[in-house]
Amino acid sequence: MAGNSGRGSEAERQLARMTTTPIPPLIVRLAIPSIISMLVTTLYNTADTWFVSQLGTEQSAGVGVFMPVMSIIQALGFMLGQGAGSHIARLLGQQQLEAARMKASSGVFAALVTGLGITVAGILTLDPLLRLVGAGEDFLVYAREYAFWILLVAPIKCASFVLNNLLRYEGKTFHAMIGLTSGGLINIGLDPLFIFVFGWGVSGAAIATALSAVISFVILLAMLQSRHSALRLSPRAISRKAGDYIEMVRLGFPSLTRQGLASIAVSLQNSSAEALGGAAAVAAFSIVGRVTFFVTALMLGLGQGFQPVVGYNYGARAWSRVRAAYRFTIITGFLLQAGMGLLLFFFAPQVVQAFRDDPAVIAVGIPIMQLQTAILPLMAPNTATNMLLQASGHAYSATLLAASRQGLFFIPLMLILPRLFGLNGVIAVQPIADLLTLGITIPFALRFFRNLPKADGIAYA
């Protein structure tokens, strides 16, 4: 009982912090650990790309082509984590602690089962799967080496994404950061050891990533079970009601839609790039994707600091704080994306060459980098609005908006533009899709705030 009382007190203290702390410092405090986590995660993904690129263009393409499958694993983990976490933040805002613990335990259980299904299905259909995502015969062997080990730890990776989201939505972004960054830094250290010293090549990069995933999972689980968290996982708390999992999927479906469609989009991009430009084009898109994600990580991390603030305050009916949080996130995100995007735009040749000093890769990589970084500031309103709708429980609107960029624009454009303009058409798809998505985002945001009550439902100050 004492343990429960202590955790109840922590929940009350966290509720007070989330509903009374001034918005800018609160979001910044929550966002900084998330940004660091995203950057370190991106850094070790980029380290894989950089180290493997030193082995050759085919090896680089083999690792890069598996990214859509890794994105699907992440998408399913984020779907369950966002679905459980979104509800948990609002439950904590309403001071329903036991219901929040049930959601947390059920989310982790669902992730482990889902990840196991990915492992079995992926390994049994490995070659057809790799060909489906764009692996050419000249680098299929390297894609196979990398994919096997990643699929083996899919349950752990899936559950880690849920644990990370649970801590974030509780407002414990610092503790989530410790779990992710520890695994990432170990991955960076193991990459050169396994790839070059042990001579394991592409398999070495995959084994390093798999081990780091296990380490991250253990640390994240320890953080969630510690006294710093109001949540506690327990097998007895796992729900046996199908409705709870349906609700979790419904609330998390925007994340699955966004990342699942992104995986399909990248697969089409890889297939078109391989057909029109060979392994060099696939490697160029892979390199640019990893590098530009450093910049998008700033916005995603800021959004991850923004989401628990929305969840708590929406649950507590503090409407003015929801408005203030959205306004701050949009402005800050736009400035961050614009500043970093300009740097990458002007130094695109040097950045691409640092990864692969291959004239063919550099020639394709420069225009990809410059076009993608030019439209990065648009990510601020697009991402913040989607996260706002999801954190406030508007699952259907969030799902529709999440589907718009890839489903309405990117994928159809990828089927049309390469036929008309060749490889240049492949390069132009993403910037055009982002511009069109902004036109969909604005009406969603206006509608949300038009329907939000003017007067707060509680006296939170």
C-alpha positions in Angstrom: 0.0 0.0 0.0 2.9 2.3 0.8 4.3 1.8 -2.7 0.9 2.6 -4.2 0.5 5.7 -2.0 4.0 6.9 -3.1 3.1 6.4 -6.7 -0.2 8.2 -6.2 1.5 11.2 -4.8 3.9 11.2 -7.7 1.0 11.2 -10.1 -0.5 14.2 -8.2 2.8 16.1 -8.3 3.1 15.4 -12.0 -0.4 16.6 -12.7 0.3 19.9 -10.9 3.5 20.4 -12.9 1.9 19.7 -16.2 -1.1 22.0 -15.6 0.6 25.0 -13.9 4.1 25.3 -15.2 4.4 28.1 -17.9 4.0 26.6 -21.3 7.4 27.6 -23.0 9.7 26.2 -20.3 7.5 23.2 -19.8 7.6 22.1 -23.4 11.3 22.9 -23.7 12.0 20.9 -20.5 10.1 17.9 -21.9 11.3 18.3 -25.5 15.1 18.6 -24.8 15.4 14.9 -23.6 13.2 13.8 -26.5 15.3 15.8 -29.0 18.4 14.3 -27.6 16.9 10.8 -27.8 15.9 11.4 -31.4 19.3 12.8 -32.3 21.2 9.9 -30.7 18.8 7.4 -32.3 19.4 9.1 -35.7 23.1 9.2 -35.0 23.4 5.5 -34.5 21.2 4.9 -37.6 23.5 7.3 -39.5 26.5 5.6 -38.0 25.3 2.3 -39.5 25.0 4.0 -42.8 28.4 5.7 -42.6 30.3 2.6 -41.4 28.6 0.3 -43.9 29.2 2.9 -46.7 32.9 2.4 -46.2 32.5 -1.2 -47.3 31.0 -0.3 -50.7 28.0 1.1 -52.6 26.2 -2.2 -52.8 26.6 -2.7 -49.0 25.2 0.8 -48.4 22.2 0.1 -50.6 21.6 -3.3 -48.9 21.3 -1.6 -45.5 19.3 1.4 -46.8 16.8 -0.7 -48.7 15.7 -2.4 -45.4 14.6 0.9 -43.9 10.9 0.5 -44.8 10.7 -2.7 -42.8 12.4 -1.1 -39.8 9.9 1.7 -40.2 7.0 -0.8 -40.1 8.4 -2.3 -36.8 8.7 1.3 -35.4 5.2 2.2 -36.8 3.6 -0.7 -35.0 5.4 0.0 -31.7 4.6 3.7 -32.0 0.9 2.9 -32.8 0.6 0.9 -29.6 2.7 3.3 -27.5 0.9 6.4 -28.8 -2.5 4.7 -28.5 -1.8 3.7 -24.9 0.1 6.9 -24.0 -2.4 9.3 -25.4 -5.1 7.8 -23.2 -2.8 7.5 -20.2 -2.0 11.3 -20.3 -5.7 12.2 -20.3 -6.4 9.6 -17.6 -3.6 11.0 -15.4 -5.0 14.5 -16.1 -8.3 13.1 -14.7 -6.5 11.4 -11.8 -7.5 7.9 -12.8 -4.2 6.1 -11.9 -5.3 2.5 -11.9 -6.8 2.8 -15.4 -3.6 4.3 -16.6 -1.6 1.4 -15.3 -3.8 -1.1 -17.0 -3.3 0.7 -20.3 0.4 0.7 -19.8 0.7 -3.1 -19.1 -1.6 -4.0 -21.9 0.3 -1.8 -24.4 3.6 -3.5 -23.6 2.1 -7.0 -23.8 0.5 -6.2 -27.2 3.8 -4.9 -28.5 5.7 -8.1 -27.6 3.0 -10.3 -29.3 3.0 -8.0 -32.4 6.8 -8.0 -32.6 6.9 -11.8 -32.4 4.5 -12.0 -35.3 6.9 -9.7 -37.4 9.9 -11.9 -36.5 8.2 -15.2 -37.6 6.6 -13.7 -40.8 9.7 -11.8 -41.8 12.2 -14.6 -41.4 9.9 -17.1 -43.2 9.5 -14.8 -46.2 12.8 -12.9 -46.1 13.9 -12.9 -49.8 10.4 -12.0 -51.3 10.1 -9.3 -48.6 13.4 -7.7 -49.5 12.6 -7.8 -53.2 9.3 -6.2 -52.4 11.0 -3.2 -50.7 13.4 -2.6 -53.7 16.4 -4.9 -53.2 18.2 -5.5 -56.5 20.0 -8.8 -57.2 23.4 -7.1 -56.9 22.9 -6.2 -53.3 20.3 -8.7 -52.1 22.9 -10.7 -50.2 23.8 -7.7 -48.0 20.1 -6.8 -47.4 19.6 -10.4 -46.3 22.5 -10.2 -43.8 21.3 -7.0 -42.2 17.6 -7.9 -42.2 17.9 -11.3 -40.3 19.3 -9.8 -37.1 16.9 -6.9 -37.0 13.9 -9.1 -37.5 15.2 -11.4 -34.7 14.8 -8.5 -32.1 11.5 -7.1 -33.5 9.6 -8.0 -30.3 12.2 -6.1 -28.2 12.3 -3.1 -30.5 8.5 -3.0 -30.7 8.1 -3.1 -26.9 10.9 -0.5 -26.5 8.9 2.0 -28.6 5.9 1.4 -26.3 7.9 1.9 -23.1 9.5 5.1 -24.6 6.0 6.5 -25.4 4.6 5.6 -22.0 7.4 7.5 -20.2 7.0 10.5 -22.6 3.2 10.8 -22.2 3.7 10.6 -18.4 6.0 13.6 -18.8 9.1 11.6 -17.9 11.0 12.4 -21.1 14.4 12.5 -19.3 14.0 8.9 -18.2 12.9 7.9 -21.7 16.0 9.6 -23.0 18.4 7.6 -20.8 17.0 4.3 -22.2 17.3 5.3 -25.8 20.6 7.2 -25.7 22.3 4.4 -23.8 21.5 1.8 -26.4 22.3 4.2 -29.2 25.8 5.1 -27.9 26.6 1.5 -27.3 25.5 0.8 -30.9 27.9 3.5 -32.2 30.8 1.9 -30.2 30.0 -1.6 -31.4 29.7 -0.8 -35.1 33.4 -0.3 -36.0 34.3 -3.2 -33.7 31.9 -5.7 -35.2 32.2 -4.4 -38.8 35.9 -3.9 -39.2 37.8 -5.4 -36.2 35.8 -8.7 -36.1 35.4 -8.6 -39.9 31.6 -9.3 -39.8 30.8 -6.6 -42.3 27.1 -5.8 -42.8 26.1 -8.5 -40.3 28.2 -6.7 -37.7 26.2 -3.6 -38.2 23.0 -5.5 -37.7 24.3 -7.4 -34.6 25.4 -4.1 -33.0 21.9 -2.6 -33.7 20.2 -5.7 -32.2 22.3 -5.7 -29.0 21.7 -2.0 -28.5 17.9 -2.6 -28.8 18.0 -5.2 -26.0 20.0 -2.8 -23.8 17.6 0.0 -24.4 14.6 -2.2 -23.6 16.1 -3.3 -20.3 16.9 0.3 -19.2 13.5 1.7 -20.3 11.7 -1.1 -18.4 13.7 -0.3 -15.3 12.9 3.4 -15.6 9.1 2.7 -15.9 9.2 0.4 -12.9 11.2 2.8 -10.7 9.9 5.2 -8.1 10.2 8.0 -10.6 7.2 6.8 -12.6 3.6 6.7 -11.4 2.9 3.8 -13.8 3.7 0.2 -12.9 3.7 -2.8 -15.3 2.2 -6.0 -14.0 1.0 -9.2 -15.7 -2.2 -9.0 -13.6 -3.0 -5.6 -15.0 -3.0 -6.8 -18.6 -6.5 -6.3 -20.0 -8.4 -9.3 -21.3 -11.0 -7.2 -23.0 -10.8 -6.9 -26.8 -12.3 -3.4 -26.6 -9.2 -2.0 -24.7 -6.9 -3.1 -27.6 -9.3 -1.8 -30.2 -9.3 1.6 -28.5 -5.5 1.5 -28.3 -5.2 0.8 -32.0 -7.8 3.5 -32.8 -5.9 6.2 -30.9 -2.5 5.0 -32.2 -3.7 4.4 -35.7 -2.5 7.9 -37.0 1.1 6.8 -36.1 0.7 3.5 -37.9 -0.9 5.3 -40.9 1.9 7.9 -41.0 4.8 5.5 -40.7 3.2 2.6 -42.5 2.5 4.7 -45.6 5.9 6.2 -45.2 7.4 2.6 -45.5 5.3 2.0 -48.6 6.4 5.3 -50.0 10.1 4.7 -49.4 9.8 1.2 -50.9 8.3 2.8 -54.1 11.0 5.4 -54.0 13.7 2.7 -53.7 12.2 0.7 -56.5 12.0 3.7 -58.8 15.5 4.9 -57.9 17.0 1.5 -58.4 15.3 1.1 -61.8 16.3 4.6 -63.0 19.7 5.1 -61.2 20.9 1.8 -59.9 22.5 1.1 -56.5 24.1 4.6 -56.5 20.6 6.3 -56.5 19.3 4.0 -53.7 22.5 4.8 -51.7 22.0 8.5 -52.3 18.4 8.5 -51.1 19.4 6.4 -48.0 22.2 8.8 -47.1 20.1 11.9 -47.5 17.2 10.3 -45.6 19.4 9.6 -42.6 21.0 13.0 -42.6 17.8 15.1 -43.0 16.3 13.1 -40.2 18.7 14.8 -37.9 16.8 18.0 -38.7 13.3 16.4 -38.6 14.3 14.9 -35.2 14.3 18.4 -33.8 10.7 18.9 -34.8 9.7 15.4 -33.8 11.4 15.8 -30.4 9.7 19.2 -29.9 6.4 17.5 -30.8 7.1 14.7 -28.3 7.5 17.4 -25.6 4.3 19.0 -26.8 2.1 15.9 -26.8 2.0 15.2 -23.0 1.3 18.8 -22.3 -1.7 18.6 -24.7 -2.8 15.3 -23.2 -2.7 16.4 -19.5 -4.3 19.8 -20.1 -6.9 18.5 -22.5 -7.9 15.9 -19.9 -7.9 18.6 -17.2 -9.9 21.0 -19.4 -7.3 23.7 -19.4 -8.1 24.8 -23.0 -6.1 28.0 -22.9 -2.9 26.0 -22.2 -3.7 23.7 -25.2 -3.8 26.8 -27.4 -0.6 28.3 -26.0 1.2 25.0 -26.4 0.3 24.6 -30.0 1.3 28.2 -30.8 4.7 27.9 -29.1 5.4 24.5 -30.9 4.6 25.9 -34.3 6.7 29.0 -34.1 9.7 27.3 -32.4 9.6 24.3 -34.8 9.5 26.5 -37.9 12.5 28.5 -36.8 14.5 25.3 -35.9 13.7 23.6 -39.2 14.5 26.7 -41.2 17.9 27.4 -39.6 19.1 23.8 -39.9 17.6 23.3 -43.3 19.6 26.3 -44.7 22.9 24.8 -43.4 22.3 21.5 -45.1 21.1 23.2 -48.3 24.4 25.1 -48.8 26.7 22.3 -47.6 24.9 19.5 -49.4 27.9 18.4 -51.6 30.2 18.2 -48.6 27.7 16.2 -46.5 26.9 13.6 -49.2 30.6 13.2 -50.0 31.4 12.6 -46.3 29.3 9.5 -46.5 30.2 8.1 -49.8 33.0 9.6 -52.0 31.4 8.1 -55.2 30.8 10.6 -58.0 27.6 8.8 -59.0 26.2 8.9 -55.4 27.2 12.6 -55.0 25.6 13.7 -58.3 22.3 12.2 -57.3 22.5 13.1 -53.6 23.0 16.9 -54.0 19.7 17.7 -55.6 17.9 15.3 -53.3 19.4 17.0 -50.2 18.7 20.6 -51.5 15.1 20.0 -52.4 14.3 18.1 -49.2 15.9 20.7 -46.9 14.2 23.6 -48.7 10.8 22.5 -47.6 11.7 21.3 -44.1 10.1 24.3 -42.3 6.7 23.0 -43.5 7.2 20.1 -41.2 6.4 22.3 -38.2 2.6 22.9 -38.8 2.1 19.5 -40.4 3.6 17.6 -37.5 2.3 19.8 -34.7 -1.3 19.6 -36.0 -1.2 15.9 -36.3 0.3 15.4 -32.8 -2.3 17.8 -31.4 -5.2 15.8 -32.8 -3.8 12.5 -31.7 -2.9 13.7 -28.1 -6.4 15.1 -27.7 -8.1 11.9 -28.7 -9.3 13.0 -32.2 -8.2 9.7 -33.7 -10.2 9.9 -37.0 -9.1 13.4 -37.8 -5.5 12.6 -36.9 -5.5 9.4 -39.0 -6.9 11.3 -42.0 -4.3 14.0 -41.7 -1.5 11.4 -41.2 -2.6 9.6 -44.4 -2.7 12.7 -46.5 1.0 13.3 -47.1 1.9 9.8 -48.1 -1.4 8.3 -49.2 -3.0 11.3 -51.0 0.1 12.8 -52.4 3.5 11.0 -52.1 2.5 7.6 -53.4 0.3 8.8 -56.3 3.1 11.2 -57.3 5.7 8.5 -57.1 3.6 6.4 -59.5 3.3 9.3 -62.0 6.3 11.7 -61.9 9.1 9.1 -62.5 7.3 8.0 -65.7 7.3 11.6 -66.9 10.6 12.9 -65.7 12.8 9.9 -64.9 15.0 10.1 -61.8 14.3 13.9 -61.5 10.7 12.9 -61.0 11.6 10.6 -58.1 13.7 13.5 -56.5 10.8 16.0 -56.8 8.1 13.9 -55.2 8.7 14.6 -51.5 8.9 18.4 -51.7 5.7 18.6 -53.8 3.9 16.2 -51.3 4.9 18.4 -48.4 3.6 21.5 -50.0 0.3 19.9 -50.8 0.0 18.5 -47.3 0.2 22.0 -45.8 -3.0 22.8 -47.7 -4.8 19.9 -45.9 -3.3 20.7 -42.5 -4.5 24.3 -42.2 -8.3 23.5 -42.3 -7.8 20.7 -39.7 -6.1 23.1 -37.3 -8.7 25.8 -37.8 -11.6 23.4 -37.2 -10.0 22.0 -34.0 -9.5 25.4 -32.4 -12.9 26.7 -33.6 -14.6 23.9 -31.6 -12.4 24.2 -28.5 -14.2 25.9 -25.6 -13.1 29.5 -24.9 -13.2 29.3 -21.1 -11.2 26.8 -19.2 -13.1 24.0 -17.4 -10.8 24.1 -14.3 -9.0 26.7 -12.2 -5.5 25.3 -12.9 -3.4 28.4 -12.0 
